[in-house]
Amino acid sequence: MATTTDFIDNTTATAFIPELWSMLAIVAREDSLVFAQLVDRRFEQNLSFGDTVHVPSVGNLAARTKALSSNAAITYETITETNKDISIATWEYAAIAVESIVKIQNNRDQLKMYGGKLGYALGLAVDDVLAGLPDDFTNTVGTLAVENTDDEWLRARQYLNDANAPYDGRAIVIAPAAETGLLKLDRFVNSDYAMIHGNESPQTSLERAYVTSWYRTPVYMSVNTEGTNAAGHDNTMFQRDALALVMQEKPKLYQQFDIDYLVDKVAMEQIYGVLEMRDDHGVWVKGA
């Protein structure tokens, strides 16, 4: 009778059993980056040099009463204006280098594979900075790590209305956990309220993050909203003019072959600055 040692098995035949590398790959998921597309970008116009953008304020004038029977002179008003200074001081880059032997012996194009990740890395860096600003807003509603109520969302909306913030350019940015809370609110999901919420048409590049509208304010969901599920998130409702982004050097790509190291080098850089411009045009919505 034959024994197991009489057979050729996968151990004795290992020299003839190849290992294969799939042409597919597990590519890291990318967050929906929304903040840079929702904030004020006007101040980067004509910014070809310099490291600071000074934005002056213009205050309102007061109406005064003049007595009908008085020959007294009128009073001229003097306003001492201030300005907001946007510092262009963030210089970031992402870079990779691939040796020529890798290009020759590899079964895929490494440079092409990571090319899009360079731009995403820089976009994520900008989004991270902007996502960190809502908790600086003076007006706040809600409690961290607790789902928000109808009254809290309505109060946030009132804060913007009290400040005369334009309806155009308003947005709500929430974490997935906060969206779960919204889906439990009858006013948010019941079709009876469709007329008051409206049906905003999101910009094409924001469609992936767009959820719906709440009182005609578009709602965007982003995993990049600052915070955690355990500690809560810094959700926000704001009007575009609340936050400014000045991109002095938009992501710019450089490529060269270095003969000293026999590598293809690819790098991408950006230069920018951000600032809270109108504090009363934003609300920190503490929540889940």
Backbone as CSV, one residue per row, in Angstrom:
resi,resn,N_x,N_y,N_z,CA_x,CA_y,CA_z,C_x,C_y,C_z
1,MET,0.846,-1.200,0.000,0.000,0.000,0.000,0.882,1.251,0.000
2,ALA,0.462,2.204,-0.840,1.236,3.441,-0.938,1.061,4.311,0.289
3,THR,2.068,5.052,0.662,1.977,6.017,1.756,1.996,7.414,1.174
4,THR,1.749,8.414,2.041,1.702,9.797,1.576,3.034,10.272,1.034
5,THR,4.123,9.629,1.480,5.438,10.046,0.997,5.704,9.589,-0.430
6,ASP,4.812,8.748,-0.972,4.982,8.280,-2.345,4.463,9.285,-3.369
7,PHE,3.732,10.325,-2.885,3.098,11.272,-3.816,3.929,12.556,-3.941
8,ILE,3.799,13.170,-5.112,4.358,14.512,-5.297,3.325,15.499,-4.754
9,ASP,3.674,16.244,-3.708,2.739,17.212,-3.127,3.247,18.634,-3.370
10,ASN,2.512,19.594,-2.814,2.884,20.993,-3.089,4.164,21.422,-2.386
11,THR,4.659,20.587,-1.496,5.949,20.886,-0.871,7.097,20.425,-1.756
12,THR,7.002,19.196,-2.221,8.071,18.673,-3.068,8.067,19.313,-4.451
13,ALA,6.912,19.857,-4.870,6.807,20.486,-6.201,6.891,22.005,-6.134
14,THR,7.329,22.536,-4.997,7.306,23.991,-4.800,8.100,24.761,-5.860
15,ALA,9.141,24.135,-6.414,9.956,24.820,-7.428,9.172,25.103,-8.700
16,PHE,8.054,24.406,-8.878,7.281,24.565,-10.105,5.965,25.329,-9.887
17,ILE,5.717,25.750,-8.658,4.467,26.458,-8.349,4.764,27.957,-8.260
18,PRO,4.311,28.739,-9.219,4.633,30.177,-9.215,3.748,30.962,-8.255
19,GLU,4.227,32.118,-7.872,3.424,33.096,-7.135,3.081,34.231,-8.091
20,LEU,1.829,34.604,-8.142,1.382,35.622,-9.087,1.031,36.907,-8.354
21,TRP,1.316,38.036,-9.000,0.931,39.350,-8.481,-0.241,39.859,-9.308
22,SER,-1.321,40.170,-8.643,-2.498,40.673,-9.337,-2.204,42.022,-9.969
23,MET,-2.780,42.261,-11.132,-2.654,43.563,-11.772,-3.568,44.591,-11.117
24,LEU,-4.435,44.122,-10.240,-5.277,45.025,-9.461,-4.566,45.363,-8.158
25,ALA,-5.049,46.372,-7.454,-4.449,46.772,-6.189,-5.535,47.288,-5.255
26,ILE,-5.280,47.223,-3.965,-6.190,47.782,-2.968,-5.790,49.241,-2.764
27,VAL,-6.485,50.123,-3.434,-6.147,51.543,-3.416,-6.829,52.211,-2.231
28,ALA,-6.088,53.007,-1.481,-6.638,53.684,-0.307,-7.824,54.560,-0.698
29,ARG,-8.899,54.464,0.073,-10.066,55.306,-0.167,-9.720,56.758,0.097
30,GLU,-10.380,57.644,-0.639,-10.115,59.074,-0.497,-11.332,59.778,0.083
31,ASP,-11.094,60.662,1.053,-12.176,61.431,1.659,-12.792,62.383,0.639
32,SER,-14.049,62.721,0.860,-14.684,63.767,0.065,-14.174,65.109,0.573
33,LEU,-13.493,65.851,-0.271,-12.908,67.135,0.118,-13.847,68.247,-0.341
34,VAL,-14.479,68.926,0.608,-15.526,69.881,0.249,-15.225,71.312,0.658
35,PHE,-14.474,71.510,1.727,-14.338,72.850,2.293,-13.764,73.857,1.303
36,ALA,-12.722,73.476,0.570,-12.074,74.422,-0.342,-13.011,74.902,-1.431
37,GLN,-14.070,74.128,-1.702,-15.010,74.504,-2.751,-16.202,75.283,-2.211
38,LEU,-16.247,75.468,-0.896,-17.389,76.144,-0.281,-17.019,77.477,0.359
39,VAL,-15.726,77.779,0.477,-15.298,79.010,1.145,-15.007,80.107,0.123
40,ASP,-14.674,81.296,0.626,-14.447,82.468,-0.214,-13.058,82.402,-0.848
41,ARG,-13.002,82.428,-2.184,-11.729,82.358,-2.909,-11.416,83.666,-3.648
42,ARG,-12.169,84.720,-3.416,-12.018,85.954,-4.195,-10.680,86.636,-3.978
43,PHE,-10.081,86.478,-2.806,-8.899,87.273,-2.469,-7.624,86.776,-3.130
44,GLU,-7.678,85.644,-3.830,-6.473,85.154,-4.494,-6.312,85.719,-5.896
45,GLN,-7.237,86.546,-6.314,-7.125,87.162,-7.635,-5.937,88.124,-7.677
46,ASN,-5.172,88.031,-8.743,-4.016,88.915,-8.992,-2.927,88.816,-7.920
47,LEU,-2.901,87.702,-7.194,-1.882,87.535,-6.153,-0.660,86.842,-6.761
48,SER,0.102,87.586,-7.524,1.277,87.025,-8.186,2.547,87.206,-7.353
49,PHE,2.491,88.008,-6.290,3.636,88.183,-5.412,3.137,88.624,-4.044
50,GLY,4.055,88.711,-3.065,3.684,89.128,-1.714,3.351,87.935,-0.834
51,ASP,3.331,88.177,0.500,3.049,87.100,1.442,1.889,87.407,2.378
52,THR,1.206,88.556,2.166,0.076,88.918,3.011,-0.974,89.648,2.175
53,VAL,-2.221,89.312,2.397,-3.329,90.021,1.751,-4.063,90.806,2.821
54,HIS,-4.062,92.134,2.708,-4.789,92.995,3.646,-6.187,93.256,3.083
55,VAL,-7.204,92.916,3.856,-8.589,93.114,3.427,-9.237,94.128,4.370
56,PRO,-9.432,95.374,3.917,-9.998,96.402,4.797,-11.498,96.219,4.984
57,SER,-11.989,96.764,6.081,-13.426,96.721,6.360,-14.072,98.047,5.961
58,VAL,-15.374,98.019,5.733,-16.166,99.225,5.470,-17.400,99.152,6.357
59,GLY,-17.470,100.026,7.355,-18.579,100.000,8.297,-19.790,100.755,7.797
60,ASN,-20.909,100.595,8.508,-22.137,101.319,8.180,-22.127,102.704,8.820
61,LEU,-22.867,103.622,8.237,-23.006,104.977,8.781,-24.292,105.089,9.584
62,ALA,-24.352,106.084,10.448,-25.521,106.292,11.304,-26.372,107.430,10.756
63,ALA,-27.688,107.276,10.807,-28.611,108.354,10.455,-28.825,109.233,11.680
64,ARG,-28.768,110.546,11.525,-28.905,111.475,12.647,-30.103,112.396,12.416
65,THR,-30.653,112.863,13.501,-31.822,113.745,13.426,-31.385,115.201,13.525
66,LYS,-31.904,116.021,12.617,-31.608,117.460,12.642,-32.906,118.198,12.953
67,ALA,-32.850,119.026,13.987,-34.037,119.780,14.392,-34.456,120.737,13.284
68,LEU,-35.785,120.806,13.021,-36.294,121.646,11.940,-36.043,123.125,12.199
69,SER,-36.040,123.525,13.475,-35.904,124.947,13.796,-34.482,125.327,14.182
70,SER,-33.564,124.415,13.984,-32.195,124.688,14.416,-31.326,125.081,13.223
71,ASN,-30.446,126.052,13.459,-29.482,126.455,12.441,-28.108,125.830,12.688
72,ALA,-28.066,124.828,13.586,-26.786,124.196,13.926,-26.257,123.369,12.756
73,ALA,-24.959,123.318,12.684,-24.310,122.535,11.624,-24.514,121.039,11.861
74,ILE,-24.479,120.302,10.791,-24.620,118.853,10.914,-23.305,118.243,11.396
75,THR,-23.392,117.016,11.869,-22.213,116.301,12.365,-21.730,115.314,11.308
76,TYR,-20.470,115.382,11.012,-19.895,114.453,10.046,-19.288,113.269,10.796
77,GLU,-19.567,112.106,10.270,-19.161,110.890,10.963,-17.780,110.425,10.495
78,THR,-16.996,110.006,11.475,-15.682,109.456,11.177,-15.622,108.011,11.672
79,ILE,-15.218,107.119,10.786,-15.117,105.713,11.152,-13.670,105.267,11.011
80,THR,-13.156,104.688,12.056,-11.812,104.110,12.000,-11.944,102.650,11.606
81,GLU,-11.552,102.366,10.397,-11.716,101.013,9.887,-10.552,100.110,10.306
82,THR,-10.800,98.822,10.265,-9.772,97.828,10.550,-9.578,96.974,9.289
83,ASN,-8.717,95.994,9.393,-8.556,95.099,8.255,-8.213,93.690,8.726
84,LYS,-8.522,92.735,7.885,-8.158,91.342,8.115,-6.915,91.051,7.283
85,ASP,-5.938,90.383,7.881,-4.691,90.082,7.194,-4.583,88.573,6.967
86,ILE,-4.602,88.187,5.717,-4.469,86.771,5.365,-3.005,86.499,5.065
87,SER,-2.366,85.717,5.913,-0.951,85.397,5.740,-0.800,84.192,4.810
88,ILE,-0.008,84.378,3.764,0.232,83.289,2.812,1.531,82.618,3.237
89,ALA,1.435,81.694,4.171,2.644,81.177,4.806,2.709,79.652,4.837
90,THR,1.780,78.984,4.190,1.812,77.518,4.183,2.343,77.026,2.840
91,TRP,3.475,76.352,2.880,4.132,75.833,1.671,4.244,74.320,1.849
92,GLU,3.530,73.583,1.025,3.466,72.137,1.187,3.829,71.431,-0.124
93,TYR,4.229,70.181,0.002,4.560,69.409,-1.187,4.280,67.931,-0.945
94,ALA,4.216,67.187,-2.023,4.176,65.728,-1.986,5.096,65.262,-3.103
95,ALA,5.869,64.191,-2.867,6.863,63.791,-3.859,7.143,62.297,-3.782
96,ILE,7.490,61.714,-4.933,7.939,60.330,-4.994,9.090,60.243,-5.992
97,ALA,9.915,59.194,-5.860,10.997,58.940,-6.803,11.057,57.441,-7.058
98,VAL,11.182,57.063,-8.318,11.181,55.648,-8.709,12.469,55.335,-9.461
99,GLU,13.209,54.342,-8.976,14.451,53.961,-9.631,14.168,53.342,-10.999
100,SER,15.115,53.523,-11.906,14.919,53.040,-13.274,14.775,51.529,-13.337
101,ILE,15.443,50.810,-12.442,15.330,49.352,-12.449,13.909,48.903,-12.129
102,VAL,13.251,49.705,-11.287,11.855,49.388,-10.954,10.978,49.555,-12.187
103,LYS,11.214,50.605,-12.952,10.440,50.825,-14.179,10.638,49.683,-15.173
104,ILE,11.868,49.168,-15.214,12.187,48.108,-16.181,11.600,46.770,-15.743
105,GLN,11.714,46.463,-14.461,11.342,45.137,-13.996,9.921,45.049,-13.430
106,ASN,9.305,46.167,-13.210,7.963,46.169,-12.618,6.915,45.794,-13.659
107,ASN,5.790,45.269,-13.199,4.717,44.912,-14.129,3.631,45.977,-14.199
108,ARG,3.931,47.163,-13.633,2.991,48.277,-13.722,3.741,49.594,-13.588
109,ASP,3.090,50.672,-13.972,3.707,51.997,-13.966,3.516,52.643,-12.599
110,GLN,4.560,52.629,-11.786,4.458,53.186,-10.429,4.160,54.681,-10.440
111,LEU,4.800,55.417,-11.349,4.581,56.857,-11.399,3.124,57.170,-11.733
112,LYS,2.574,56.461,-12.683,1.186,56.674,-13.056,0.256,56.271,-11.926
113,MET,0.612,55.207,-11.232,-0.229,54.686,-10.164,-0.363,55.682,-9.005
114,TYR,0.737,56.381,-8.718,0.732,57.315,-7.590,0.526,58.770,-8.012
115,GLY,0.450,59.013,-9.310,0.320,60.394,-9.779,-0.867,61.116,-9.173
116,GLY,-2.032,60.482,-9.189,-3.222,61.120,-8.636,-3.154,61.305,-7.139
117,LYS,-2.375,60.446,-6.465,-2.269,60.543,-5.013,-1.490,61.785,-4.570
118,LEU,-0.620,62.292,-5.451,0.097,63.520,-5.114,-0.892,64.672,-4.950
119,GLY,-1.779,64.827,-5.941,-2.765,65.904,-5.871,-3.723,65.723,-4.717
120,TYR,-4.104,64.485,-4.462,-5.021,64.230,-3.340,-4.369,64.583,-2.010
121,ALA,-3.082,64.258,-1.861,-2.378,64.575,-0.615,-2.412,66.065,-0.317
122,LEU,-2.203,66.883,-1.362,-2.217,68.336,-1.164,-3.635,68.845,-0.923
123,GLY,-4.597,68.290,-1.664,-5.983,68.693,-1.442,-6.458,68.353,-0.041
124,LEU,-6.065,67.196,0.453,-6.440,66.785,1.804,-5.819,67.712,2.847
125,ALA,-4.591,68.159,2.600,-3.929,69.061,3.547,-4.697,70.374,3.682
126,VAL,-5.167,70.931,2.565,-5.951,72.164,2.598,-7.277,71.925,3.316
127,ASP,-7.920,70.822,2.995,-9.205,70.502,3.618,-9.060,70.334,5.125
128,ASP,-7.951,69.736,5.547,-7.701,69.565,6.984,-7.628,70.911,7.700
129,VAL,-6.928,71.860,7.084,-6.783,73.181,7.709,-8.138,73.878,7.804
130,LEU,-8.902,73.849,6.730,-10.217,74.508,6.726,-11.188,73.810,7.669
131,ALA,-11.112,72.481,7.748,-11.994,71.728,8.640,-11.708,72.045,10.107
132,GLY,-10.516,72.588,10.376,-10.161,72.938,11.741,-10.624,74.320,12.172
133,LEU,-11.266,75.084,11.279,-11.680,76.450,11.612,-13.063,76.577,12.251
134,PRO,-14.043,75.712,11.944,-15.382,75.918,12.500,-15.445,76.002,14.018
135,ASP,-14.558,75.309,14.742,-14.632,75.381,16.206,-14.113,76.713,16.747
136,ASP,-13.702,77.615,15.845,-13.329,78.972,16.255,-14.511,79.934,16.185
137,PHE,-15.617,79.514,15.545,-16.785,80.390,15.470,-17.336,80.661,16.865
138,THR,-17.713,81.917,17.111,-18.266,82.293,18.418,-19.630,81.660,18.650
139,ASN,-20.471,81.638,17.621,-21.814,81.072,17.758,-21.744,79.548,17.703
140,THR,-22.316,78.897,18.707,-22.290,77.439,18.777,-23.669,76.909,19.155
141,VAL,-23.945,75.698,18.708,-25.137,74.958,19.142,-24.712,73.510,19.363
142,GLY,-25.497,72.786,20.152,-25.284,71.359,20.308,-24.248,70.978,21.345
143,THR,-24.042,69.669,21.446,-23.102,69.079,22.394,-22.276,68.028,21.668
144,LEU,-20.991,68.035,21.872,-20.119,67.074,21.211,-20.521,65.642,21.544
145,ALA,-20.508,64.787,20.540,-20.818,63.357,20.647,-22.301,63.085,20.895
146,VAL,-23.139,64.108,20.716,-24.587,63.949,20.884,-25.265,64.384,19.583
147,GLU,-26.205,63.588,19.091,-26.896,63.921,17.846,-27.682,65.215,17.994
148,ASN,-27.656,66.040,16.970,-28.299,67.352,17.025,-29.811,67.251,16.848
149,THR,-30.510,68.215,17.420,-31.966,68.266,17.347,-32.408,69.274,16.295
150,ASP,-33.715,69.232,15.965,-34.281,70.217,15.058,-34.049,71.633,15.570
151,ASP,-34.287,71.827,16.871,-34.154,73.166,17.444,-32.728,73.692,17.303
152,GLU,-31.739,72.821,17.426,-30.347,73.261,17.308,-30.037,73.685,15.876
153,TRP,-30.499,72.921,14.904,-30.274,73.307,13.509,-30.998,74.610,13.173
154,LEU,-32.195,74.783,13.712,-32.947,76.019,13.472,-32.251,77.206,14.127
155,ARG,-31.682,76.979,15.317,-30.977,78.078,15.999,-29.719,78.460,15.214
156,ALA,-29.025,77.464,14.656,-27.844,77.759,13.841,-28.247,78.609,12.645
157,ARG,-29.360,78.262,12.028,-29.852,79.030,10.876,-30.192,80.458,11.297
158,GLN,-30.765,80.604,12.476,-31.122,81.940,12.959,-29.878,82.794,13.197
159,TYR,-28.799,82.172,13.687,-27.552,82.923,13.877,-27.120,83.584,12.568
160,LEU,-27.203,82.843,11.463,-26.817,83.404,10.170,-27.803,84.485,9.730
161,ASN,-29.090,84.254,9.981,-30.084,85.260,9.619,-29.900,86.535,10.438
162,ASP,-29.587,86.400,11.719,-29.366,87.567,12.574,-28.190,88.410,12.071
163,ALA,-27.230,87.755,11.426,-26.040,88.452,10.930,-26.220,88.972,9.504
164,ASN,-27.435,88.828,8.953,-27.695,89.227,7.563,-26.810,88.479,6.570
165,ALA,-26.417,87.269,6.915,-25.599,86.473,6.004,-26.425,86.117,4.773
166,PRO,-25.917,86.347,3.581,-26.677,86.027,2.372,-27.060,84.552,2.319
167,TYR,-28.200,84.277,1.718,-28.608,82.882,1.548,-27.725,82.196,0.514
168,ASP,-27.320,82.947,-0.486,-26.435,82.391,-1.494,-25.088,82.081,-0.866
169,GLY,-24.573,80.889,-1.113,-23.276,80.517,-0.579,-23.322,79.881,0.787
170,ARG,-24.509,79.605,1.307,-24.602,78.902,2.589,-24.386,77.399,2.378
171,ALA,-23.848,76.740,3.390,-23.628,75.296,3.310,-23.582,74.707,4.712
172,ILE,-23.882,73.429,4.774,-23.758,72.650,5.998,-22.799,71.509,5.695
173,VAL,-21.792,71.330,6.541,-20.846,70.228,6.383,-20.889,69.388,7.651
174,ILE,-21.146,68.093,7.476,-21.343,67.215,8.623,-20.544,65.930,8.460
175,ALA,-20.277,65.289,9.593,-19.628,63.978,9.607,-20.677,62.894,9.349
176,PRO,-20.258,61.697,8.956,-21.219,60.610,8.771,-22.075,60.353,10.014
177,ALA,-21.481,60.470,11.198,-22.242,60.250,12.423,-23.331,61.310,12.589
178,ALA,-23.043,62.537,12.188,-24.045,63.607,12.273,-25.157,63.383,11.253
179,GLU,-24.792,62.843,10.086,-25.828,62.541,9.098,-26.780,61.479,9.623
180,THR,-26.256,60.512,10.344,-27.105,59.490,10.952,-28.126,60.132,11.876
181,GLY,-27.692,61.149,12.625,-28.620,61.868,13.494,-29.684,62.604,12.704
182,LEU,-29.281,63.229,11.593,-30.248,63.942,10.761,-31.301,62.998,10.195
183,LEU,-30.890,61.804,9.836,-31.823,60.845,9.247,-32.880,60.365,10.238
184,LYS,-32.669,60.668,11.508,-33.659,60.311,12.534,-34.665,61.433,12.778
185,LEU,-34.445,62.599,12.133,-35.331,63.739,12.335,-36.438,63.727,11.283
186,ASP,-37.672,63.757,11.746,-38.818,63.717,10.836,-38.791,64.885,9.859
187,ARG,-38.414,66.052,10.343,-38.392,67.242,9.486,-37.380,67.096,8.348
188,PHE,-36.359,66.267,8.565,-35.301,66.108,7.576,-35.666,65.083,6.505
189,VAL,-36.359,64.016,6.884,-36.598,62.914,5.938,-38.029,62.846,5.421
190,ASN,-38.982,63.477,6.116,-40.382,63.399,5.705,-40.610,64.228,4.443
191,SER,-41.196,63.600,3.433,-41.422,64.288,2.154,-42.389,65.463,2.289
192,ASP,-43.147,65.532,3.383,-44.056,66.664,3.598,-43.297,67.982,3.704
193,TYR,-42.003,67.896,4.036,-41.198,69.109,4.205,-40.359,69.425,2.965
194,ALA,-40.593,68.696,1.883,-39.770,68.865,0.681,-39.822,70.290,0.146
195,MET,-40.982,70.931,0.230,-41.123,72.275,-0.329,-40.278,73.298,0.420
196,ILE,-40.157,73.147,1.735,-39.392,74.140,2.494,-37.893,73.867,2.411
197,HIS,-37.517,72.612,2.198,-36.092,72.298,2.101,-35.541,72.620,0.720
198,GLY,-36.340,72.449,-0.307,-35.876,72.716,-1.658,-35.038,71.577,-2.189
199,ASN,-34.595,71.741,-3.411,-33.784,70.725,-4.072,-32.602,71.408,-4.743
200,GLU,-31.585,71.704,-3.946,-30.423,72.414,-4.471,-29.673,71.537,-5.478
201,SER,-29.093,72.159,-6.477,-28.289,71.437,-7.449,-26.818,71.622,-7.092
202,PRO,-26.168,70.603,-6.569,-24.777,70.744,-6.148,-23.846,70.892,-7.327
203,GLN,-22.704,71.515,-7.099,-21.695,71.593,-8.138,-21.204,70.176,-8.446
204,THR,-20.836,69.959,-9.685,-20.454,68.623,-10.120,-19.387,68.007,-9.219
205,SER,-18.366,68.773,-8.870,-17.272,68.245,-8.062,-17.675,67.961,-6.624
206,LEU,-18.851,68.426,-6.211,-19.315,68.192,-4.849,-20.388,67.119,-4.774
207,GLU,-20.776,66.581,-5.911,-21.910,65.661,-5.922,-21.701,64.454,-5.031
208,ARG,-20.468,63.974,-4.956,-20.220,62.781,-4.164,-20.479,63.028,-2.678
209,ALA,-20.280,64.259,-2.214,-20.469,64.575,-0.800,-21.858,65.124,-0.494
210,TYR,-22.605,65.523,-1.530,-23.913,66.147,-1.330,-24.906,65.136,-0.776
211,VAL,-25.642,65.536,0.261,-26.639,64.661,0.865,-28.037,65.094,0.436
212,THR,-28.393,66.298,0.781,-29.696,66.859,0.429,-29.679,68.333,0.828
213,SER,-30.838,68.970,0.876,-30.924,70.351,1.352,-31.756,70.413,2.620
214,TRP,-31.396,71.335,3.472,-32.152,71.568,4.703,-32.509,73.050,4.713
215,TYR,-33.815,73.359,4.595,-34.270,74.746,4.466,-33.474,75.468,3.376
216,ARG,-33.340,74.792,2.237,-32.673,75.307,1.035,-31.171,75.540,1.201
217,THR,-30.601,74.972,2.263,-29.153,75.025,2.448,-28.585,73.644,2.134
218,PRO,-27.680,73.544,1.154,-27.140,72.226,0.800,-26.335,71.615,1.946
219,VAL,-26.500,70.311,2.108,-25.824,69.570,3.166,-24.802,68.638,2.523
220,TYR,-23.555,68.720,3.000,-22.480,67.882,2.486,-21.916,67.022,3.616
221,MET,-21.652,65.777,3.323,-21.077,64.868,4.313,-19.620,64.607,3.966
222,SER,-18.759,64.699,4.963,-17.333,64.466,4.730,-16.722,63.738,5.923
223,VAL,-16.004,62.667,5.622,-15.266,61.956,6.672,-14.180,62.854,7.253
224,ASN,-13.802,63.888,6.521,-12.731,64.773,6.956,-13.190,65.859,7.920
225,THR,-14.479,65.870,8.273,-14.946,66.796,9.305,-14.162,66.519,10.582
226,GLU,-13.656,67.560,11.222,-12.748,67.373,12.356,-13.453,66.699,13.530
227,GLY,-12.779,65.741,14.139,-13.316,65.055,15.303,-13.312,63.546,15.131
228,THR,-13.921,62.850,16.080,-14.031,61.394,16.037,-15.437,60.998,16.466
229,ASN,-15.805,59.756,16.169,-17.119,59.273,16.594,-17.229,59.235,18.114
230,ALA,-16.126,58.959,18.794,-16.148,58.884,20.251,-16.225,60.267,20.896
231,ALA,-15.452,61.216,20.359,-15.380,62.549,20.970,-16.365,63.535,20.367
232,GLY,-16.968,63.194,19.239,-17.863,64.121,18.555,-17.152,64.842,17.427
233,HIS,-17.921,65.561,16.608,-17.369,66.229,15.435,-17.698,67.728,15.420
234,ASP,-16.836,68.474,14.741,-17.041,69.914,14.566,-17.808,70.140,13.257
235,ASN,-19.092,69.815,13.282,-19.945,70.088,12.131,-20.164,71.597,12.043
236,THR,-20.643,72.066,10.927,-20.785,73.510,10.790,-21.860,73.902,9.791
237,MET,-22.440,75.061,10.025,-23.303,75.732,9.061,-22.691,77.112,8.865
238,PHE,-22.416,77.473,7.630,-21.756,78.754,7.403,-22.119,79.312,6.034
239,GLN,-21.860,80.594,5.891,-21.985,81.249,4.601,-20.577,81.466,4.064
240,ARG,-20.413,81.371,2.768,-19.095,81.367,2.126,-18.145,82.434,2.665
241,ASP,-18.666,83.652,2.936,-17.795,84.760,3.334,-17.191,84.577,4.722
242,ALA,-17.618,83.553,5.460,-17.086,83.329,6.806,-15.612,82.943,6.763
243,LEU,-15.219,82.170,5.757,-13.858,81.646,5.681,-13.251,81.965,4.326
244,ALA,-11.977,82.293,4.334,-11.287,82.615,3.079,-10.124,81.664,2.860
245,LEU,-9.937,81.287,1.613,-8.785,80.498,1.190,-8.105,81.254,0.063
246,VAL,-6.828,81.514,0.238,-6.047,82.183,-0.801,-4.958,81.217,-1.260
247,MET,-5.135,80.691,-2.455,-4.180,79.748,-3.027,-3.263,80.527,-3.971
248,GLN,-2.091,80.921,-3.456,-1.166,81.706,-4.271,-0.516,80.851,-5.349
249,GLU,-0.186,79.632,-5.011,0.355,78.674,-5.983,-0.500,77.419,-5.911
250,LYS,-1.351,77.253,-6.912,-2.167,76.047,-6.955,-1.268,74.854,-7.218
251,PRO,-1.721,73.640,-6.857,-0.859,72.462,-7.020,-0.158,72.435,-8.373
252,LYS,1.175,72.443,-8.322,1.992,72.522,-9.531,2.930,71.317,-9.572
253,LEU,2.979,70.665,-10.727,3.727,69.417,-10.867,5.100,69.652,-11.496
254,TYR,6.116,68.970,-10.945,7.471,69.001,-11.497,7.946,67.560,-11.699
255,GLN,8.712,67.336,-12.767,9.207,65.994,-13.037,10.588,66.076,-13.676
256,GLN,11.500,65.180,-13.263,12.827,65.149,-13.858,13.446,63.761,-13.655
257,PHE,14.447,63.452,-14.493,15.218,62.222,-14.302,16.570,62.607,-13.735
258,ASP,16.928,62.023,-12.594,18.184,62.324,-11.908,19.209,61.246,-12.270
259,ILE,20.200,61.622,-13.097,21.172,60.622,-13.542,22.142,60.216,-12.427
260,ASP,22.278,61.037,-11.385,23.157,60.671,-10.279,22.610,59.472,-9.504
261,TYR,21.296,59.370,-9.445,20.663,58.278,-8.703,19.882,57.330,-9.600
262,LEU,19.768,57.651,-10.889,19.003,56.856,-11.841,17.557,56.671,-11.359
263,VAL,16.930,57.795,-11.071,15.537,57.764,-10.609,14.717,58.825,-11.334
264,ASP,13.452,58.516,-11.522,12.483,59.513,-11.970,11.900,60.169,-10.738
265,LYS,12.005,61.493,-10.662,11.491,62.240,-9.522,10.251,63.026,-9.939
266,VAL,9.232,62.966,-9.118,8.007,63.729,-9.347,7.625,64.412,-8.051
267,ALA,7.381,65.707,-8.130,6.993,66.474,-6.940,5.882,67.454,-7.304
268,MET,5.060,67.764,-6.326,3.986,68.727,-6.507,3.965,69.653,-5.304
269,GLU,3.820,70.941,-5.540,3.834,71.918,-4.446,2.609,72.813,-4.492
270,GLN,2.328,73.465,-3.359,1.271,74.470,-3.277,1.623,75.465,-2.180
271,ILE,1.132,76.697,-2.348,1.359,77.764,-1.362,0.019,78.451,-1.119
272,TYR,-0.370,78.585,0.143,-1.693,79.146,0.421,-1.788,79.703,1.842
273,GLY,-2.915,80.338,2.107,-3.232,80.831,3.441,-4.733,80.799,3.650
274,VAL,-5.174,80.658,4.888,-6.605,80.656,5.219,-6.842,81.592,6.398
275,LEU,-8.077,82.076,6.518,-8.416,82.954,7.642,-9.923,83.008,7.822
276,GLU,-10.351,83.077,9.081,-11.759,83.348,9.382,-12.000,84.834,9.157
277,MET,-12.926,85.173,8.256,-13.149,86.561,7.861,-14.356,87.188,8.546
278,ARG,-15.462,86.474,8.614,-16.692,86.980,9.238,-17.152,85.959,10.273
279,ASP,-16.859,86.218,11.517,-17.161,85.263,12.583,-18.649,84.979,12.696
280,ASP,-19.488,86.005,12.484,-20.936,85.805,12.667,-21.604,85.147,11.469
281,HIS,-20.827,84.821,10.446,-21.381,84.120,9.280,-21.170,82.604,9.365
282,GLY,-20.754,82.142,10.535,-20.557,80.714,10.717,-21.016,80.254,12.074
283,VAL,-21.384,78.991,12.178,-21.839,78.403,13.435,-21.121,77.070,13.640
284,TRP,-20.559,76.889,14.818,-19.967,75.608,15.185,-21.093,74.722,15.693
285,VAL,-21.427,73.703,14.928,-22.485,72.771,15.314,-21.840,71.570,15.960
286,LYS,-21.728,71.625,17.284,-21.162,70.483,18.015,-22.150,69.321,17.933
287,GLY,-21.656,68.146,17.636,-22.578,67.030,17.516,-21.885,65.707,17.385
288,ALA,-22.624,64.736,16.885,-22.102,63.372,16.735,-21.046,63.346,15.636
